[in-house]
């Protein structure tokens, strides 16, 4: 009789070999991700509250083998849709090809830039009135997901300690929420132990707080335009282990300039660094330095960007009238570091050897 077989991941396997195959997969810790490639809206209960986040799952990789993960937080009055467009998060997670016919269009570079291919979670903050998408109440779903809207009348925020808005006023447990996301990423999406946090403005302050209160989870944090903000239930920063840090601050930004000195001193002390620093990246407007002598496997670095106010380095805000007519999401002068790519390339140096680095000019400085 013909031998029976079943299809398994595109390979035909005889039934008599299946017990051995499943035993091997179990022994290897094989995991099946709950969601496929694309952007998904995920609802999650945290501390008795229904919370949610956007999840970007990259295409063209074996998610079940375990990917690094980034949890990245929007700024005050923004949404994950706005923040993803501002930073280029979802776009840079996939391969980008140069199109010489439209050199200012999205993804047009002088080389092929490999996507980072990480799991990226973009959580929603908390507003005073229910705001499921952190968008204006009268906005359509399509307009909200378009990523150009802020909601300044009912702003979503994070409980970063001393700032800002409804979240700290209500003592929302955003550290617990992020811990729940991290747990879900591992159990449902097979994420490995390479977990990182990033944020802009109030989200940057939250990223700092995560480095203080959840150092056991994160390999590194990247606050952009926001420092450590003690206050409320966040009385001191005492991380349980050394955490790598990439902090970016605009020289003309009064928000981060008031706190970057003590913030960097805190992270250098936590990582056991010496007081001296060394340059890591220089351009006409961007100046990055790193502390020396830090704990093994950790680095503490910050970048100052000349003339930059409270903006995400390298990118104009969504909807900016300063952009060209093409939908390129907006770029600042080329000498301003691209905040997202710079951070991701730094984080990539901490990954397990199985993860290749992205091809990027900023990487030459690593």
C-alpha positions in Angstrom: 0.0 0.0 0.0 1.1 3.6 -0.6 2.7 5.1 2.4 0.6 7.8 4.1 2.2 11.2 4.6 1.2 14.7 5.8 2.4 18.1 4.9 4.4 19.9 7.6 5.8 23.3 6.9 6.0 22.5 3.2 7.8 19.2 3.7 6.2 15.8 3.3 6.9 13.6 6.3 5.9 9.9 6.7 3.6 9.2 9.6 6.0 6.8 11.2 8.5 9.7 11.6 6.1 12.2 13.1 6.6 11.1 16.8 10.3 11.6 16.3 9.8 15.0 14.6 7.4 16.3 17.3 9.8 15.1 20.0 12.7 16.9 18.3 10.7 20.1 18.0 9.6 20.0 21.6 13.2 19.3 22.7 14.3 22.3 20.7 11.7 24.5 22.3 9.8 25.1 19.0 7.1 27.8 19.3 4.2 28.6 17.1 3.4 32.4 16.9 -0.2 33.4 17.4 -0.1 36.1 14.7 1.4 36.2 11.2 3.2 39.0 9.4 1.5 42.4 9.4 0.3 45.0 11.9 -2.2 43.8 14.5 -4.2 45.5 17.2 -3.9 43.4 20.4 -6.1 43.8 23.5 -4.6 42.8 26.8 -5.8 42.8 30.4 -3.3 44.5 32.8 -4.1 45.1 36.4 -7.8 44.7 35.8 -7.8 47.3 33.0 -8.3 46.6 29.3 -5.2 47.9 27.6 -4.0 47.6 24.0 -1.0 47.9 21.7 -0.1 47.7 18.0 2.1 44.8 17.1 4.3 44.8 13.9 5.3 41.3 12.9 7.9 41.3 10.1 7.6 39.3 6.9 10.1 36.9 5.5 11.6 35.6 8.8 10.9 32.5 11.0 9.1 34.2 13.9 8.8 30.9 15.7 12.6 30.6 16.0 12.5 33.6 18.3 13.0 37.3 17.4 14.2 40.2 19.4 11.5 42.6 20.5 11.1 46.4 20.9 8.4 48.0 23.1 8.2 51.6 21.9 6.1 54.4 23.4 4.5 57.4 21.8 4.7 60.9 23.1 2.1 63.0 25.0 -1.1 63.5 23.1 0.1 61.2 20.3 -1.0 57.7 19.3 1.0 54.6 18.1 -0.2 55.4 14.6 1.3 58.9 14.7 4.4 57.7 16.5 5.1 54.9 14.0 4.8 57.3 11.1 7.0 59.9 12.9 9.8 57.4 13.6 9.5 55.2 10.6 9.1 52.2 12.9 7.0 49.9 10.7 8.7 51.0 7.5 12.3 50.4 8.8 11.3 47.0 10.0 11.0 45.8 6.4 13.6 45.9 3.5 13.8 49.3 1.8 14.8 49.6 -1.9 16.2 52.7 -3.6 14.1 54.1 -6.4 16.2 56.5 -8.5 13.1 57.8 -10.3 11.7 59.2 -7.1 14.7 59.9 -4.8 12.7 61.7 -2.1 10.0 59.0 -1.9 9.5 56.7 1.0 12.3 54.1 1.2 14.4 55.8 -1.4 18.0 55.4 -0.4 21.3 55.0 -2.2 21.5 51.4 -1.1 19.3 48.5 -0.1 18.6 48.8 3.6 17.8 45.6 5.2 14.8 45.7 7.6 15.5 45.0 11.2 12.9 42.3 11.3 12.0 42.6 15.0 8.8 42.2 16.8 7.7 45.8 17.6 5.0 46.6 20.2 3.6 50.1 20.2 1.3 50.5 23.3 -1.5 53.0 23.8 -1.3 55.4 26.7 -4.1 56.5 29.0 -6.4 59.5 28.5 -8.8 61.2 30.9 -11.8 60.1 28.8 -12.0 56.7 27.1 -9.9 56.9 24.0 -9.3 53.5 22.4 -7.1 54.8 19.7 -5.6 57.9 21.3 -7.2 60.0 18.6 -9.6 62.9 18.6 -13.2 61.8 19.3 -14.6 63.0 16.0 -11.8 61.4 13.9 -12.7 58.5 11.7 -10.8 55.2 12.1 -9.2 55.7 8.7 -8.0 59.2 9.7 -6.7 58.0 13.0 -4.8 55.1 11.5 -3.4 57.5 8.9 -1.1 58.7 11.6 -1.2 62.5 11.2 -3.5 63.3 14.2 -2.7 64.4 17.7 -5.4 64.7 20.4 -4.5 67.7 22.6 -8.0 68.0 24.1 -8.0 64.4 25.6 -4.3 63.5 25.4 -3.0 60.0 26.1 0.0 59.8 28.4 2.3 57.6 30.4 2.9 57.4 34.1 6.6 58.2 33.9 6.6 59.5 37.5 6.6 63.3 37.6 5.1 63.7 34.1 2.6 63.9 32.4 -1.2 64.2 32.3 -3.8 61.7 33.3 -1.6 58.6 33.7 0.5 59.8 36.6 -2.5 61.6 38.2 -4.3 58.2 38.3 -1.1 56.3 39.2 -1.7 54.1 36.2 0.6 51.0 36.5 2.3 51.4 33.1 5.3 49.4 34.3 3.0 46.5 35.0 1.4 47.0 31.6 4.7 46.8 29.8 5.6 43.7 31.8 2.4 42.1 30.6 3.2 43.0 27.0 6.7 41.5 27.4 5.2 38.3 28.9 2.7 38.1 26.0 5.4 38.6 23.4 7.3 35.6 24.8 4.3 33.3 25.3 2.2 34.2 22.2 4.9 35.4 19.7 7.9 33.3 20.7 10.1 36.4 21.4 13.6 35.7 22.7 15.3 37.4 25.6 16.5 40.3 23.6 14.0 42.9 24.8 14.4 46.6 24.4 12.5 49.8 25.2 12.3 53.1 23.3 10.1 56.2 23.5 9.7 59.8 22.5 9.0 62.8 24.8 6.7 61.5 27.6 7.3 58.0 26.1 11.0 58.7 26.5 10.5 59.4 30.2 8.6 56.1 30.4 11.5 54.3 28.7 13.8 55.7 31.4 11.4 54.6 34.1 11.4 51.1 32.6 15.2 51.0 32.8 14.9 51.9 36.5 12.0 49.7 37.5 12.2 46.8 35.0 15.9 46.4 34.3 15.4 42.6 34.8 13.4 42.6 31.5 15.4 45.0 29.2 18.8 44.7 27.6 18.7 48.4 26.7 16.6 51.5 26.6 16.5 54.4 24.1 14.8 57.6 25.4 14.5 60.3 22.7 13.8 63.8 24.0 13.0 63.0 27.6 14.9 62.1 30.8 14.2 60.5 34.2 11.2 62.2 35.8 10.9 61.3 39.5 7.6 61.9 41.2 4.4 60.3 42.3 5.0 56.6 43.0 8.4 56.8 41.3 10.7 58.0 44.1 14.1 56.8 42.9 15.9 55.0 40.1 17.7 51.9 41.3 17.9 49.4 38.4 18.5 45.8 39.5 21.3 45.4 36.9 23.3 47.4 34.3 21.2 48.4 31.3 22.5 49.8 28.0 21.3 53.3 27.2 21.1 55.4 24.1 19.8 58.8 24.9 19.1 61.5 22.2 18.4 65.1 23.0 18.0 68.2 20.9 20.3 71.1 21.9 17.4 73.5 21.6 14.9 71.3 23.5 14.1 72.6 26.9 12.4 69.4 27.9 15.3 67.0 27.8 18.1 69.6 28.3 16.9 70.2 31.9 17.3 66.5 32.8 19.9 64.9 30.5 22.9 65.7 32.8 21.6 63.9 35.9 19.9 61.3 33.8 23.1 60.2 32.1 25.0 60.4 35.4 22.4 58.0 36.8 22.8 55.5 34.0 26.6 55.7 34.0 26.6 55.0 37.8 24.2 52.1 37.4 26.4 50.5 34.7 29.6 51.1 36.7 31.1 53.3 34.1 34.1 55.6 34.5 33.6 59.4 34.4 35.4 59.8 31.1 33.7 59.6 27.7 34.8 58.9 24.1 33.2 60.1 20.8 31.1 57.5 19.0 29.5 59.4 16.1 30.1 62.9 14.7 28.4 64.9 11.9 28.0 68.6 11.3 25.0 68.7 13.7 25.1 65.4 15.7 27.5 64.7 18.5 27.4 61.3 20.3 29.6 60.2 23.2 29.8 57.0 25.3 31.1 56.5 28.8 34.1 54.2 29.1 34.7 51.3 31.5 31.1 50.2 31.8 30.0 46.8 32.9 30.6 44.0 30.5 27.9 43.8 27.9 26.5 47.3 28.6 27.1 50.7 27.1 25.8 54.2 28.1 25.7 56.7 25.3 24.0 60.0 24.5 23.7 62.2 21.4 23.1 65.9 21.2 21.7 67.4 18.0 22.5 71.0 17.3 19.4 73.3 16.7 16.9 70.5 17.3 13.9 71.5 19.4 11.4 69.0 20.8 11.4 66.8 17.8 12.4 63.2 16.9 15.9 63.5 15.4 16.0 62.9 11.6 12.3 63.2 10.9 9.7 65.9 10.4 6.4 65.4 12.2 3.6 63.7 10.3 1.5 66.3 8.4 4.3 68.8 8.3 4.0 71.4 5.5 7.8 71.6 5.3 7.9 68.2 3.5 8.2 67.7 -0.2 4.9 66.7 -2.0 5.9 63.1 -2.2 4.8 61.0 0.7 8.2 60.6 2.3 7.1 61.0 5.9 9.5 64.0 6.2 13.2 64.3 6.9 15.3 66.8 8.7 18.8 67.8 7.5 20.9 64.8 6.6 23.4 65.6 9.3 20.8 65.0 12.0 21.1 61.4 13.0 18.1 59.3 12.2 17.0 58.5 15.7 15.3 55.2 15.0 18.0 53.7 12.8 20.8 54.9 15.1 19.2 53.4 18.1 18.3 50.1 16.4 21.9 49.7 15.1 23.2 50.3 18.6 20.8 47.7 20.0 21.7 45.3 17.3 25.2 45.0 18.7 23.7 43.4 21.8 21.8 40.7 20.0 22.7 37.0 19.9 25.0 36.1 17.0 22.1 34.7 14.9 20.7 38.2 14.2 22.6 40.1 11.5 23.0 43.8 11.7 21.2 46.2 9.3 23.2 47.8 6.6 23.4 51.4 7.4 25.9 54.3 7.3 25.4 55.0 11.0 26.7 51.5 11.7 30.2 52.5 10.7 30.4 54.4 14.0 29.7 51.4 16.1 
